[in-house]
Amino acid sequence: MSDAKNRDEQSKKRESSAENPVEVPVRRRSVIREYFEALLIAGIFLGFSNTFLVKTFYIPSGSMKQTLLIGDHLFVNRFIYGPAAGPLADLLPAREPERGDIVIFRSVQTPQTDLVKRLIGLPGDRIEVVDKVLYVNGQQVDDSSYTQHVDPRVFPDRPFVKADARRRDNFGPYEVPEDHYFFLGDNRDESYDSRFWGAVPRHYVKGRAWMIYWSNGGPTPDGEWPGWKERLAQISQTAIGFFSNTRWGRTFQVVR
């Protein structure tokens, strides 16, 4: 009888619970907090990808014509080389920069500025330019498929010629130091490159130019900060002329 009475009481309690369920309070996050957390996660992801995977870059000068034009906007593969040092150096698969790569790197003279050039010399290479002809380790380089010379003049390597003019057309021989790289622009006569400021340390290398995602044929910023007023005017001009100034044929063109 006692067992039957206990079962009857438990049954009544279950029925009472079903009729009057206990409400469990739910803590609701504010809309502001939800947006903040979403933006924070997105920011972390973008920061990671921009540091280690894909970065964007645009061409402000004509030193790489005709391979890259002023106004070309690029995706830069930062994953291909990986970090030169640090805790991730052994974790991220990478290869070393190779001759012919078009590379984005920090300027030797102004490290806060990024530059883009073609890698010509590896550590230990002997670089020489004789009357505009490039030699690497004593061998003439056939660079006609990507290099252009817009100035027919050839400045001789003579004391009466200005140093920069001599260095443009007659340079070296120069041995690339260990852990450094030697870069030249494809627009050889109008490029300020390793002939003038030397080799680039390995840890200055940021990535390899991968693809043109947009090419703007209109006015393009020169890379210097002009102030908010001028910057907003530039953005307005770009937006107005987006369709007419875009070089559609260069869109998603792989950089080589």
C-alpha positions in Angstrom: 0.0 0.0 0.0 2.8 2.3 0.9 4.5 1.8 -2.6 1.2 2.4 -4.4 0.6 5.6 -2.4 4.1 6.9 -3.2 3.6 6.2 -6.9 0.3 8.1 -6.8 1.9 11.1 -5.2 4.7 11.2 -7.8 2.2 11.0 -10.6 0.3 13.9 -9.2 3.6 16.0 -8.9 4.4 15.3 -12.6 0.9 16.3 -13.7 1.2 19.5 -11.6 4.6 20.3 -13.2 3.2 19.8 -16.7 0.3 22.2 -15.9 2.6 24.8 -14.3 6.0 24.5 -16.0 8.9 26.3 -14.3 10.3 29.1 -16.5 14.1 29.1 -16.8 15.3 32.7 -17.3 17.2 33.3 -20.5 19.9 35.9 -20.5 19.5 37.9 -23.7 22.5 39.8 -25.1 21.9 43.3 -26.2 21.9 44.1 -30.0 24.9 46.4 -29.5 26.9 43.6 -27.9 26.0 41.1 -30.6 27.1 43.5 -33.3 30.3 44.3 -31.4 31.2 40.6 -31.0 30.5 40.0 -34.7 32.7 42.9 -35.8 35.4 41.9 -33.4 35.5 38.3 -34.8 35.5 39.7 -38.4 38.3 42.1 -37.5 40.4 39.3 -36.0 39.8 37.2 -39.1 40.6 40.0 -41.5 43.7 40.9 -39.5 44.9 37.3 -39.6 44.2 36.9 -43.3 45.8 40.3 -44.1 48.9 39.4 -42.1 49.4 35.8 -43.3 47.2 35.0 -46.3 46.0 37.7 -48.7 46.8 41.4 -48.7 45.6 44.1 -51.1 47.9 46.6 -52.8 47.6 49.2 -55.5 50.2 50.6 -58.0 50.9 54.3 -57.6 53.7 54.6 -60.0 54.8 53.5 -63.5 58.0 51.6 -62.5 56.5 48.2 -63.4 54.9 49.1 -66.8 53.7 47.3 -68.8 53.4 44.3 -66.4 51.6 46.5 -63.8 49.9 49.8 -64.6 49.2 52.8 -62.4 45.9 52.2 -60.8 46.1 48.3 -60.8 44.8 46.9 -57.5 46.3 43.6 -56.5 45.7 40.6 -54.3 49.0 39.8 -52.7 49.8 36.2 -51.6 51.3 36.5 -48.2 51.1 32.8 -47.5 53.5 31.7 -50.2 56.7 32.8 -48.5 55.5 32.6 -44.9 57.0 34.5 -42.0 60.8 34.8 -42.1 61.1 34.3 -38.4 59.0 33.9 -35.2 56.8 31.2 -33.8 54.8 30.6 -37.1 57.9 30.3 -39.3 58.0 26.5 -38.9 54.2 26.0 -39.0 53.2 27.8 -42.2 54.3 26.0 -45.4 56.2 28.3 -47.6 58.9 28.5 -50.3 61.7 31.0 -50.7 61.4 33.9 -53.1 62.5 33.0 -56.6 64.0 34.9 -59.5 61.2 36.4 -61.6 58.7 36.7 -58.7 56.9 40.1 -58.5 57.2 40.9 -54.9 55.7 43.4 -52.4 58.2 44.5 -49.8 59.0 47.3 -47.3 61.1 50.1 -48.7 64.7 50.1 -47.5 64.6 53.9 -47.2 61.1 54.4 -45.8 60.1 51.1 -44.2 56.5 52.3 -43.6 56.0 52.3 -47.4 55.5 49.2 -49.5 57.0 48.8 -52.9 56.5 46.3 -55.8 59.3 45.1 -58.1 60.6 42.0 -59.8 63.1 39.8 -58.0 66.3 39.6 -60.0 69.0 38.6 -57.6 69.1 35.9 -54.9 71.6 35.9 -52.0 75.1 35.4 -53.4 74.2 36.4 -57.0 76.5 38.7 -58.9 74.4 41.4 -60.6 75.7 43.7 -63.4 74.1 46.0 -65.9 76.2 47.0 -69.0 74.7 49.5 -71.4 71.2 48.5 -70.2 71.9 44.8 -70.6 71.3 42.7 -67.4 73.7 40.0 -66.4 73.3 37.6 -63.5 76.3 35.5 -62.5 78.0 36.4 -65.7 75.1 35.2 -67.9 73.1 37.7 -70.0 69.4 37.6 -68.9 66.8 37.5 -71.7 64.2 39.8 -70.1 62.7 41.1 -73.3 59.3 39.5 -72.5 58.6 41.8 -69.5 61.2 44.6 -69.6 60.8 47.9 -71.5 63.3 50.7 -72.1 61.5 54.0 -72.9 64.6 56.1 -73.1 66.9 55.3 -76.1 69.9 57.1 -74.5 72.6 55.0 -72.9 74.6 56.9 -70.2 78.2 55.7 -70.1 80.0 54.9 -66.9 82.1 58.0 -66.9 83.0 60.5 -64.1 81.4 63.4 -66.0 78.0 61.7 -66.1 75.7 62.1 -63.1 75.9 59.1 -60.7 72.2 58.2 -60.9 72.3 58.2 -64.7 75.4 56.0 -64.8 73.9 53.7 -62.3 70.7 53.4 -64.3 72.4 52.0 -67.4 75.7 50.7 -66.1 75.7 49.1 -62.6 77.9 46.8 -60.7 79.2 44.2 -60.5 77.4 43.8 -57.2 77.1 40.7 -55.0 73.8 40.3 -53.2 74.4 39.9 -49.4 73.2 36.9 -47.5 69.5 37.0 -46.6 68.9 39.8 -49.0 67.3 40.2 -52.5 67.9 42.4 -55.4 64.9 44.0 -57.2 64.4 45.9 -60.5 61.4 47.5 -62.0 60.2 46.2 -65.4 60.1 49.8 -66.7 63.8 49.8 -66.4 64.5 53.4 -67.4 62.0 54.9 -65.0 62.3 52.7 -62.0 63.9 53.6 -58.7 65.1 50.2 -57.4 68.0 48.2 -56.0 70.4 49.9 -58.4 70.0 53.0 -56.3 69.2 51.9 -52.7 70.7 48.4 -52.6 69.4 45.0 -51.7 66.3 44.3 -49.5 66.5 42.2 -46.3 64.6 39.0 -46.3 62.4 40.1 -43.4 61.2 43.1 -45.4 59.5 40.8 -47.9 55.7 40.7 -47.5 54.4 38.6 -50.3 54.1 37.9 -54.0 51.8 39.8 -56.4 49.0 37.3 -57.3 46.1 38.8 -59.2 44.7 42.2 -60.4 41.2 42.4 -58.9 40.5 46.0 -60.2 42.3 48.3 -62.6 41.5 52.0 -62.3 42.5 54.1 -65.3 41.4 57.3 -63.7 43.2 59.5 -61.1 45.1 57.4 -58.6 46.6 58.4 -55.2 50.4 58.5 -55.1 50.5 56.7 -51.8 51.0 59.8 -49.6 48.3 61.0 -47.2 46.8 64.2 -48.6 44.4 65.0 -45.7 40.8 64.2 -45.2 39.4 66.8 -47.6 41.6 65.7 -50.5 41.0 62.0 -49.7 37.2 62.4 -49.7 37.5 64.2 -53.0 39.6 61.3 -54.4 37.0 58.8 -53.3 34.2 60.8 -54.8 36.0 61.0 -58.2 36.8 57.3 -58.1 33.1 56.4 -57.4 31.8 58.7 -60.2 34.2 57.4 -62.8 34.1 53.8 -61.7 32.5 52.3 -64.8 34.1 54.6 -67.3 37.6 54.4 -65.9 37.8 50.7 -65.0 40.1 48.7 -67.3 37.8 45.7 -67.5 40.2 43.6 -69.6 42.7 43.6 -66.7 40.1 42.4 -64.1 41.2 39.1 -62.5 44.4 39.0 -64.5 47.0 36.8 -62.9 50.3 38.7 -62.4 53.4 37.2 -64.1 
